C-alpha cells in the first residue's frame, strides 16, 4: 500500500467544507453560478451586437431614401419647375449644393445626420425643428391609439381563446380581420361620417378647437403635447376639448393594431392552455379563471411583447394616413405636406428620423424580450 492510499481502517478527511473553500480559492465556479455568468455574458454580447446594428440599419435606410429621392431628379427642379425660370432654379441649386457630384451630396447628407442635422426644407426651416414640433403630436396620437389597441385587442383576444370555436369567437376573429385589413383612411372617414357629421358627438378634425389652440400657445414650458399643455394651462374645458378631438383619430389608428393584438393573444393563449403545467394546475383543483389568469395568460403574453413593440414603431406609418384624414398636425401630416410640395430634402430628413426611431424601438424590444423570457438563447 502506498502512502497516498487509504487502508481499510483509515478514516477519510472530511471535504464537505474544504471543497467549496478550495473552489473559491482557485476560481472554480459553484454549481449553477457558471451557467448564470455565461448567460449574462451572452446577453451582454447579444445586446452589444444589437446596439452596433442600430447605426448600420439607420445608415442603410438613410442611404436607400437618399438615392430614391435623387432618382426623381433634384428637389429644386421638382418643386419649382414651371414657377421659376431655369436661371433662378440654377441659382437655388447652387446655393443648396445640388449641382455638386452625387457622392459629395451623399457625404454631406450622411455627415449631417451624424451631427443631428436632418437638412432644411425649402422654406429654410430646420427639419430637426420640424421633428421636435410635430413629432410630439405624433407621439400623443400613438399614445391614445395604444390605449385603444390594448383596451380592445387584449381582453377580446383572451375572451376568444377561452371560448374557442364558439359563435363569439368566430365573430371576434372576423372583427380582427376586418380591423387589420380595412384601410386607416377609410375607417377614419367612416368614423367622421357617423360620429361627427351624423350624430355630432365629436369634432371632425384637428387636435383642439381654434380658441383652445390659441390659448395653449402661451403655455410655458410648451411641450407641444396638447393634453400636457392643457393641464399646464389649468382649464378643465381645454382638457375636455383636447380629449374629444383625440377620440376618433385614436380609434381609427388603434383598431388597426387592436386586430393584430386580438389574433396574437388568442393564438398564443390557446397554445399555452394546452401546456402540461396548465393541465397540472387544473389537476390541483384550481378554478378556470385562476388557471387562465395566473398561469396561462402571463406566459402567453411573452411572445407577444416582440410584436407589440414593433407595432408601436410601425404606427408611424399608419399615422401618416390618420393625421392626414383628421388634419392632426403631427409628423405624418407634415410628411404628407412635404410630399405634396415635392420638398424631397424635408421628406428624406423625416424618413431618416423615422428609420432611426424604428431601429431604436427594435433594440428596446429585443432587450425587453431577452430580459423577461429565460427561454431566449443568444
C-alpha positions in Angstrom: 0.0 0.0 0.0 1.4 3.3 -1.0 1.5 6.3 1.4 -1.1 8.1 -0.7 -3.7 5.3 -0.4 -6.2 4.9 2.4 -6.3 1.5 4.1 -9.4 -0.3 5.2 -9.4 1.2 8.6 -8.4 4.7 7.6 -10.9 7.5 8.1 -11.0 9.8 5.1 -10.6 13.5 5.9 -13.9 15.5 5.6 -14.0 17.5 2.4 -17.5 18.9 2.6 -16.3 22.3 4.0 -12.9 22.3 2.4 -14.0 21.7 -1.2 -16.0 24.9 -1.5 -13.2 26.9 0.0 -10.7 25.4 -2.4 -13.1 26.0 -5.3 -13.4 29.7 -4.3 -9.6 29.9 -3.8 -8.8 28.6 -7.3 -11.7 30.4 -9.1 -13.8 27.3 -9.7 -17.5 28.4 -10.0 -20.1 27.0 -7.7 -22.7 24.7 -9.3 -25.2 26.8 -11.2 -23.1 30.0 -10.9 -21.1 29.4 -14.1 -24.3 28.9 -16.1 -25.7 32.2 -14.8 -22.5 34.1 -15.5 -22.2 32.6 -19.0 -25.8 33.6 -19.8 -25.1 37.2 -18.5 -22.1 37.4 -20.8 -24.0 36.0 -23.7 -26.8 38.6 -23.0 -24.3 41.4 -22.9 -22.6 40.2 -26.1 -26.0 39.9 -27.8 -27.2 43.4 -26.7 -23.8 44.8 -27.8 -24.2 43.4 -31.2 -27.8 44.7 -31.5 -26.6 48.1 -30.3 -24.0 48.2 -33.0 -26.6 47.3 -35.6 -28.6 50.4 -34.9 -26.3 52.9 -36.8 -25.8 50.3 -39.5 -29.6 49.8 -40.0 -30.2 53.6 -39.9 -27.3 54.2 -42.4 -28.7 51.6 -44.9 -32.2 53.0 -44.7 -31.0 56.6 -45.0 -28.9 55.7 -48.0 -31.8 54.0 -49.7 -34.0 57.0 -49.1 -31.4 59.4 -50.3 -30.8 57.7 -53.7 -34.5 57.0 -54.2 -35.2 60.7 -53.8 -32.4 61.5 -56.3 -33.9 59.2 -58.8 -36.8 61.6 -59.2 -34.4 64.4 -60.0 -33.1 67.3 -57.9 -35.6 68.6 -55.4 -35.4 72.2 -56.6 -36.4 71.4 -60.2 -39.1 69.0 -58.9 -40.7 71.6 -56.6 -40.1 74.9 -58.6 -40.4 73.6 -62.1 -42.8 75.8 -64.1 -42.8 78.5 -61.4 -39.3 79.8 -61.9 -37.0 80.3 -64.8 -34.2 77.9 -65.4 -31.7 80.6 -64.3 -33.5 81.0 -61.0 -33.6 77.3 -60.5 -29.8 77.0 -61.2 -29.1 79.8 -58.6 -31.1 77.9 -56.0 -29.4 74.6 -56.9 -26.0 76.3 -56.5 -27.0 77.7 -53.1 -28.2 74.3 -51.9 -25.2 72.5 -53.3 -27.3 70.3 -55.6 -25.1 70.9 -58.6 -22.2 69.1 -57.0 -21.4 65.4 -57.7 -24.0 63.0 -56.2 -21.4 61.3 -53.9 -20.4 64.7 -52.5 -24.1 65.4 -51.8 -24.4 62.0 -50.2 -21.4 62.6 -47.9 -22.8 65.9 -46.8 -26.1 64.3 -46.1 -24.6 61.4 -44.0 -22.2 63.6 -42.1 -25.1 66.0 -41.4 -27.1 63.1 -39.9 -24.2 62.2 -37.7 -24.3 65.7 -36.3 -28.1 65.6 -35.8 -28.7 67.8 -38.9 -31.6 66.4 -40.9 -31.4 69.2 -43.5 -33.5 72.2 -44.3 -36.9 72.5 -46.0 -37.4 74.7 -49.0 -38.9 77.4 -46.7 -35.5 77.4 -44.9 -36.7 75.6 -41.8 -34.6 73.2 -39.9 -36.0 69.6 -40.2 -34.8 68.9 -36.7 -37.2 71.8 -35.5 -40.0 70.2 -37.5 -39.4 66.9 -35.9 -39.3 68.4 -32.4 -42.5 70.4 -33.0 -44.6 67.9 -34.9 -43.1 64.7 -33.5 -44.7 65.4 -30.1 -48.1 65.5 -31.8 -47.4 62.1 -33.4 -46.3 60.6 -30.1 -49.5 61.9 -28.5 -51.6 60.2 -31.2 -49.7 57.0 -30.8 -50.3 57.1 -27.1 -54.0 57.3 -27.5 -54.0 54.7 -30.2 -52.1 52.3 -28.0 -54.7 52.7 -25.2 -57.4 51.7 -27.8 -55.3 48.8 -29.1 -54.6 47.4 -25.6 -58.2 48.0 -24.3 -59.8 46.3 -27.3 -57.3 43.7 -28.5 -56.0 42.0 -25.4 -59.3 41.5 -23.5 -61.1 40.4 -26.7 -58.3 38.0 -27.6 -58.4 36.5 -24.1 -62.1 36.0 -24.4 -61.9 34.5 -27.8 -59.3 32.0 -26.6 -61.3 30.9 -23.6 -64.4 30.5 -25.8 -62.8 28.8 -28.7 -64.9 27.8 -31.7 -68.0 29.4 -30.3 -70.1 32.0 -32.1 -68.5 34.8 -30.2 -65.0 33.5 -31.1 -66.0 33.4 -34.8 -67.3 37.0 -34.6 -64.2 38.2 -32.9 -61.9 36.6 -35.4 -63.9 38.2 -38.2 -63.7 41.6 -36.4 -59.9 41.2 -36.1 -59.5 40.5 -39.8 -61.7 43.5 -40.7 -59.9 45.8 -38.3 -56.5 44.8 -39.7 -57.5 44.8 -43.4 -59.6 47.9 -43.5 -57.6 51.0 -44.7 -57.0 53.5 -42.0 -58.2 56.4 -44.0 -61.5 54.5 -44.8 -62.1 53.8 -41.1 -61.3 57.4 -40.3 -63.7 58.8 -42.9 -66.4 56.3 -41.7 -66.0 57.4 -38.1 -66.1 61.1 -39.1 -69.3 60.5 -41.1 -71.1 58.7 -38.2 -69.9 60.4 -35.0 -69.0 63.9 -36.2 -71.3 64.6 -39.2 -74.4 62.4 -38.5 -74.5 62.4 -34.7 -72.5 65.5 -34.0 -71.0 64.0 -30.8 -67.3 64.6 -31.6 -65.2 67.1 -33.6 -64.5 66.5 -37.3 -60.8 67.2 -37.3 -57.8 69.0 -35.6 -56.1 68.5 -32.3 -58.2 71.1 -30.5 -60.6 73.9 -31.2 -59.1 77.1 -32.6 -59.6 79.1 -29.4 -58.1 76.3 -27.3 -55.0 76.1 -29.6 -54.5 79.9 -29.3 -54.7 79.7 -25.5 -52.3 76.8 -25.3 -49.8 78.7 -27.4 -48.9 80.8 -24.4 -48.3 77.9 -22.0 -44.8 77.8 -20.5 -43.0 75.5 -20.8 -44.7 74.4 -24.0 -44.4 70.7 -24.7 -46.4 70.6 -28.0 -48.5 67.7 -26.4 -51.9 69.1 -26.2 -53.0 67.2 -23.1 -50.0 68.2 -21.1 -50.2 71.8 -22.2 -53.9 71.7 -21.3 -53.0 70.6 -17.7 -50.3 73.3 -17.5 -52.9 75.9 -18.6 -55.2 74.8 -15.8 -58.5 74.9 -17.6 -60.7 71.8 -17.4 -62.7 72.9 -20.5 -59.5 72.9 -22.6 -58.6 69.4 -21.4 -62.0 68.0 -22.3 -61.8 69.7 -25.7 -58.4 68.1 -26.4 -59.7 64.6 -25.3 -62.8 65.0 -27.6 -60.5 65.7 -30.6 -58.3 62.7 -29.8 -61.1 60.1 -29.7 -61.8 59.5 -33.4 -58.1 59.5 -34.6 -57.1 57.2 -31.7 -59.9 54.7 -32.6 -59.0 54.8 -36.4 -55.3 54.1 -35.7 -55.8 51.9 -32.7 -58.2 49.5 -34.3 -55.6 48.5 -36.8 -53.2 47.4 -34.1 -56.1 46.0 -31.9 -56.9 43.5 -34.7 -53.3 42.3 -34.6 -53.2 42.1 -30.8 -56.5 40.2 -30.7 -55.3 37.4 -33.1 -51.9 37.1 -31.4 -53.4 36.9 -27.9 -55.9 34.3 -29.0 -53.4 32.1 -30.8 -50.8 32.2 -28.0 -53.3 31.7 -25.2 -54.8 28.7 -26.9 -51.4 27.1 -27.3 -50.5 27.9 -23.7 -53.7 26.4 -22.4 -52.6 23.1 -23.9 -49.3 23.0 -21.9 -48.6 20.4 -19.3 -48.2 22.9 -16.5 -51.7 24.2 -17.2 -53.1 20.7 -17.0 -51.2 20.2 -13.7 -52.8 23.4 -12.4 -56.2 22.1 -13.3 -55.5 18.8 -11.6 -54.7 20.6 -8.4 -58.3 21.8 -8.4 -57.7 25.5 -9.4 -60.6 27.3 -11.0 -60.7 28.1 -14.7 -60.3 31.8 -14.0 -57.2 31.3 -11.9 -55.6 28.9 -14.3 -56.2 31.2 -17.2 -55.1 34.4 -15.5 -52.3 33.3 -13.2 -50.7 30.5 -15.2 -51.6 30.7 -18.9 -52.2 34.4 -19.7 -48.9 35.7 -18.4 -46.8 33.1 -20.2 -48.9 33.7 -23.4 -48.0 37.4 -23.3 -44.2 36.8 -23.5 -44.0 36.1 -27.3 -46.5 39.0 -28.0 -44.1 41.6 -26.5 -41.9 41.5 -29.6 -44.8 42.1 -32.0 -46.3 44.8 -29.7 -43.0 46.7 -29.7 -42.6 46.6 -33.4 -46.3 47.6 -33.9 -45.6 50.7 -31.8 -42.8 51.7 -34.2 -44.9 50.8 -37.3 -47.7 53.0 -36.1 -45.8 55.9 -37.5 -46.7 54.6 -41.0 -50.4 54.5 -40.2 -50.1 57.9 -38.5 -49.4 59.5 -41.9 -52.9 58.5 -43.2 -54.6 59.1 -39.9 -53.1 62.5 -39.4 -54.0 63.5 -42.9 -57.6 62.3 -42.6 -58.2 64.1 -39.3 -55.9 67.1 -40.0 -53.9 66.1 -36.9 -50.8 68.2 -37.4 -48.2 65.7 -36.5 -45.1 64.4 -38.2 -47.2 62.2 -40.6 -49.3 65.2 -41.6 -46.2 67.3 -42.2 -44.6 64.5 -44.2 -47.6 64.3 -46.5 -47.4 68.1 -46.9 -43.8 68.0 -47.9 -44.6 65.2 -50.4 -47.3 67.3 -52.0 -44.9 70.2 -52.2 -42.1 67.9 -53.6 -39.8 69.0 -50.9 -37.6 66.0 -51.1 -34.9 67.2 -48.7 -37.5 67.6 -46.0 -39.0 64.2 -46.9 -35.7 62.3 -46.7 -34.9 64.1 -43.4 -38.2 63.0 -41.8 -37.9 59.5 -43.2 -34.4 59.2 -41.9 -35.6 60.1 -38.4 -38.4 57.5 -38.6 -35.8 54.9 -39.6 -33.6 55.7 -36.6 -36.7 55.6 -34.4 -37.7 52.2 -35.7 -34.2 50.9 -35.2 -34.1 52.1 -31.6 -37.5 50.5 -30.9 -36.3 47.2 -32.4 -33.3 47.3 -30.0 -35.5 48.1 -27.0 -37.9 45.2 -27.9 -35.0 42.8 -28.2 -33.7 43.9 -24.8 -37.0 43.5 -23.1 -37.7 40.1 -24.6 -34.2 38.9 -23.6 -34.7 40.1 -20.0 -38.2 38.7 -19.4 -38.0 35.4 -21.3 -35.4 33.0 -19.9 -36.1 30.6 -22.9 -34.4 33.0 -25.3 -31.0 31.8 -26.5 -28.2 34.0 -27.6 
